[in-house]
């Protein structure tokens, strides 16, 4: 074990461990949406987990950093918070904020991070840009809600881990990026109705199980 300092607090960690994971395990919260500790190479796609590290000229994503001896880390600086709030506002600008009708309400990571960063769920600085299709219902058991999705990729990863290969992936590019399903028409379809791993891992309620009304 080695020693590192985070926000003037000395903690012990395993050398080479993921910095974000180490902080979270020591009850030092760093906003994040896309991190999974089962990933060898975290994507850093949410751009929320920035920290400042002594020796680095600018904030870096903590999920991309390995712990080293005598590392000096700061998680709450003006530069870090500015980057995090900007990233969150960009996510919210393409998010349909309708918490009262969302199954993730009051247990939503986006709500929790907004509260932590003191950012309103409907930032006035940016407009709202939503996709035309509110619900994608081409899967036999699941509905995908593109305007809730934060494109964290957790559903894809957990599907891969559970079934050996993902039965969903990112499709299209840029603002048009969505989650698409495939493989449901094969001779041995995956029992998505019973699995529900992707629904459970989603931080924002973007995947839901179809109901008889659907």
Order of alpha helices (4+ residues) and beta strands (2+ residues): beta-beta-alpha-beta-beta-beta-alpha-alpha-beta-alpha-beta-beta-alpha-alpha-beta
